[in-house]
């Protein structure tokens, strides 16, 4: 799309890499686009949340706390970094790049780091860490993480630096969050200290990106390439969701702990099926509706916060009281 924007020299080898993949894809292997688009859903909000929720609700409460903390931290960090870096998508950096038309509707806003890569490496990587003694399963999960990262390159929606930094973000979180959870488990009140720190830092981050950060304003043919205000709006919305997850998770761990294994397997399966249906309907379609229609920011952020609270606190309280 653009020739007028100057790019740093270290971007050029990455563009060459994407062009090399593009030459394979366009006209020859476009049939793989749908496959890689299906693989990339492991980096979207609803599927990682579903993985975390099944573990949290039905298998192991503490492991679920770990995974939800990974997901929440990942969302906060990657979206904050996106707003700090303000890196354009590859096809904006070079007009010879033509991303898959199937993937473009899901690749809005800034590019760095890759949110899908970071989300997958955080949550799926967290699962791999939990089952690390099961070598075959662990290797399979690691392979899935790398496949999701490659899918973002194949579809042409991210540069290698986006993907690599996304994967590294998840890797760092896997070990950092594990240490943090172990620290909090020694005194459950520490979960409340964590909540205070997380909420405070999140508010400061939102204030910074809203009032102090500077954003590039570039047009092509009179069309704004990336609308910073829309990106700020999306960041507020997803921050609301992440904070809801973390607040609900930590409050539940501190005040309303439960043991999924206390119930028989059939009840846990029913609990998981009902919760999964509710979660998919709310998260997959509600988030899309909010972002597509740009509803009032305070209302949108509140809805997403309540959704996070529902997943990690309200629904567990319901099935605990009903003994499901």
LINURJO-V48068 format. One record per backbone hydrogen bond with DSSP energy under -1.0 kcal/mol. CO is the residue of the C=O (numbers start at 1). NH is the residue of the N-H. E is the energy in kcal/mol with one decimal. If there is no record, write none. Layout:
co:CO nh:NH e:E
co:CO nh:NH e:E
//
This chain:
co:8 nh:11 e:-1.9
co:11 nh:15 e:-2.2
co:12 nh:16 e:-2.4
co:13 nh:17 e:-1.8
co:14 nh:18 e:-2.1
co:15 nh:19 e:-2.5
co:16 nh:20 e:-2.2
co:17 nh:21 e:-2.0
co:18 nh:22 e:-2.5
co:19 nh:23 e:-2.0
co:21 nh:25 e:-2.4
co:22 nh:26 e:-2.7
co:24 nh:29 e:-1.4
co:29 nh:32 e:-2.0
co:30 nh:33 e:-1.8
co:32 nh:36 e:-2.7
co:33 nh:37 e:-2.3
co:34 nh:38 e:-1.9
co:35 nh:39 e:-1.8
co:36 nh:40 e:-1.9
co:39 nh:42 e:-1.7
co:40 nh:43 e:-2.1
co:41 nh:44 e:-1.4
co:44 nh:48 e:-1.3
co:45 nh:49 e:-2.0
co:46 nh:50 e:-2.0
co:47 nh:51 e:-2.3
co:48 nh:52 e:-2.6
co:49 nh:53 e:-2.9
co:50 nh:54 e:-2.4
co:51 nh:55 e:-1.8
co:52 nh:56 e:-2.7
co:53 nh:57 e:-3.5
co:54 nh:58 e:-2.2
co:55 nh:59 e:-1.4
co:55 nh:60 e:-2.5
co:60 nh:64 e:-2.2
co:61 nh:65 e:-2.2
co:62 nh:66 e:-2.0
co:63 nh:67 e:-2.3
co:64 nh:68 e:-2.8
co:65 nh:69 e:-2.2
co:66 nh:70 e:-2.0
co:67 nh:71 e:-2.5
co:68 nh:72 e:-2.9
co:69 nh:73 e:-2.6
co:70 nh:74 e:-2.5
co:71 nh:75 e:-2.3
co:72 nh:76 e:-2.1
co:73 nh:77 e:-2.7
co:74 nh:78 e:-2.7
co:75 nh:79 e:-1.8
co:76 nh:80 e:-1.5
co:77 nh:81 e:-2.8
co:78 nh:82 e:-2.2
co:79 nh:83 e:-1.6
co:80 nh:84 e:-1.8
co:81 nh:85 e:-2.9
co:82 nh:86 e:-2.5
co:87 nh:111 e:-3.1
co:89 nh:92 e:-1.4
co:89 nh:93 e:-1.5
co:90 nh:94 e:-1.7
co:94 nh:97 e:-1.5
co:100 nh:103 e:-1.0
co:100 nh:104 e:-1.5
co:103 nh:106 e:-1.6
co:104 nh:107 e:-2.1
co:114 nh:118 e:-2.3
co:115 nh:119 e:-2.8
co:116 nh:120 e:-2.5
co:117 nh:121 e:-2.5
co:118 nh:122 e:-1.9
co:119 nh:123 e:-2.6
co:120 nh:124 e:-1.4
co:120 nh:125 e:-1.3
co:122 nh:126 e:-1.5
co:123 nh:127 e:-2.2
co:124 nh:128 e:-2.4
co:125 nh:129 e:-2.2
co:126 nh:130 e:-1.9
co:127 nh:131 e:-1.9
co:129 nh:132 e:-1.0
co:131 nh:134 e:-2.4
co:133 nh:135 e:-1.2
co:134 nh:138 e:-2.6
co:135 nh:139 e:-2.7
co:136 nh:140 e:-2.2
co:137 nh:141 e:-2.3
co:138 nh:142 e:-2.3
co:139 nh:143 e:-2.3
co:140 nh:144 e:-1.9
co:141 nh:145 e:-2.1
co:142 nh:146 e:-2.2
co:143 nh:147 e:-2.1
co:144 nh:148 e:-2.4
co:145 nh:149 e:-2.1
co:146 nh:150 e:-2.5
co:147 nh:151 e:-2.3
co:148 nh:152 e:-1.3
co:150 nh:154 e:-3.0
co:151 nh:155 e:-2.4
co:152 nh:157 e:-1.7
co:152 nh:158 e:-1.1
co:155 nh:100 e:-2.6
co:159 nh:163 e:-1.9
co:160 nh:164 e:-3.1
co:161 nh:165 e:-2.2
co:162 nh:114 e:-2.1
co:162 nh:166 e:-1.8
co:163 nh:167 e:-2.7
co:164 nh:168 e:-2.5
co:165 nh:169 e:-2.1
co:166 nh:170 e:-1.9
co:167 nh:171 e:-2.2
co:168 nh:172 e:-2.7
co:169 nh:173 e:-2.1
co:170 nh:174 e:-2.2
co:171 nh:175 e:-1.2
co:172 nh:176 e:-2.5
co:173 nh:177 e:-3.2
co:175 nh:179 e:-1.8
co:176 nh:180 e:-1.9
co:177 nh:181 e:-3.0
co:178 nh:182 e:-2.2
co:179 nh:183 e:-2.0
co:180 nh:184 e:-2.3
co:181 nh:185 e:-2.3
co:184 nh:187 e:-1.2
co:187 nh:190 e:-2.8
co:188 nh:191 e:-1.5
co:189 nh:192 e:-1.0
co:189 nh:193 e:-1.3
co:190 nh:194 e:-2.6
co:191 nh:195 e:-2.1
co:192 nh:196 e:-2.2
co:193 nh:197 e:-2.3
co:194 nh:198 e:-3.0
co:195 nh:199 e:-2.8
co:196 nh:200 e:-2.2
co:197 nh:201 e:-2.5
co:198 nh:202 e:-2.5
co:199 nh:203 e:-2.2
co:200 nh:204 e:-2.3
co:201 nh:205 e:-2.4
co:202 nh:206 e:-2.3
co:203 nh:207 e:-2.3
co:204 nh:208 e:-2.3
co:205 nh:209 e:-2.5
co:206 nh:210 e:-1.5
co:207 nh:211 e:-2.3
co:208 nh:212 e:-2.3
co:208 nh:213 e:-2.1
co:218 nh:225 e:-2.7
co:220 nh:223 e:-1.8
co:223 nh:220 e:-2.0
co:227 nh:231 e:-2.0
co:228 nh:232 e:-2.6
co:229 nh:233 e:-2.2
co:230 nh:234 e:-2.4
co:231 nh:235 e:-2.1
co:232 nh:236 e:-2.3
co:233 nh:237 e:-2.2
co:234 nh:238 e:-2.6
co:235 nh:239 e:-2.3
co:236 nh:240 e:-2.2
co:237 nh:241 e:-1.6
co:238 nh:242 e:-2.6
co:239 nh:243 e:-2.9
co:240 nh:244 e:-1.8
co:241 nh:245 e:-2.3
co:242 nh:246 e:-2.4
co:243 nh:247 e:-2.8
co:244 nh:248 e:-2.4
co:245 nh:249 e:-2.5
co:246 nh:250 e:-2.5
co:247 nh:251 e:-2.3
co:248 nh:252 e:-2.2
co:249 nh:253 e:-2.2
co:250 nh:254 e:-2.0
co:251 nh:255 e:-3.0
co:252 nh:256 e:-1.5
co:259 nh:262 e:-2.1
co:260 nh:263 e:-1.5
co:264 nh:268 e:-1.8
co:265 nh:269 e:-2.3
co:266 nh:270 e:-2.1
co:267 nh:271 e:-2.6
co:268 nh:272 e:-2.4
co:269 nh:273 e:-2.6
co:270 nh:274 e:-2.5
co:271 nh:275 e:-2.3
co:272 nh:276 e:-2.4
co:273 nh:277 e:-2.2
co:274 nh:278 e:-2.1
co:275 nh:279 e:-2.8
co:276 nh:280 e:-2.8
co:277 nh:281 e:-2.2
co:278 nh:282 e:-2.4
co:279 nh:283 e:-3.2
co:280 nh:284 e:-1.6
co:282 nh:286 e:-1.2
co:283 nh:287 e:-1.2
co:285 nh:289 e:-2.1
co:286 nh:290 e:-2.5
co:287 nh:291 e:-2.4
co:288 nh:292 e:-2.4
co:289 nh:293 e:-2.0
co:290 nh:294 e:-1.2
co:296 nh:300 e:-3.0
co:297 nh:301 e:-3.0
co:298 nh:302 e:-2.0
co:299 nh:303 e:-2.5
co:300 nh:304 e:-2.2
co:301 nh:305 e:-2.1
co:302 nh:306 e:-2.6
co:303 nh:307 e:-2.2
co:304 nh:308 e:-2.1
co:305 nh:309 e:-2.3
co:306 nh:310 e:-2.7
co:307 nh:311 e:-2.1
co:308 nh:312 e:-1.9
co:309 nh:313 e:-2.4
co:309 nh:314 e:-1.8
co:310 nh:315 e:-2.9
co:313 nh:317 e:-1.9
co:314 nh:318 e:-2.2
co:315 nh:319 e:-2.5
co:316 nh:320 e:-1.9
co:317 nh:321 e:-2.3
co:318 nh:322 e:-2.3
co:319 nh:324 e:-2.6
//
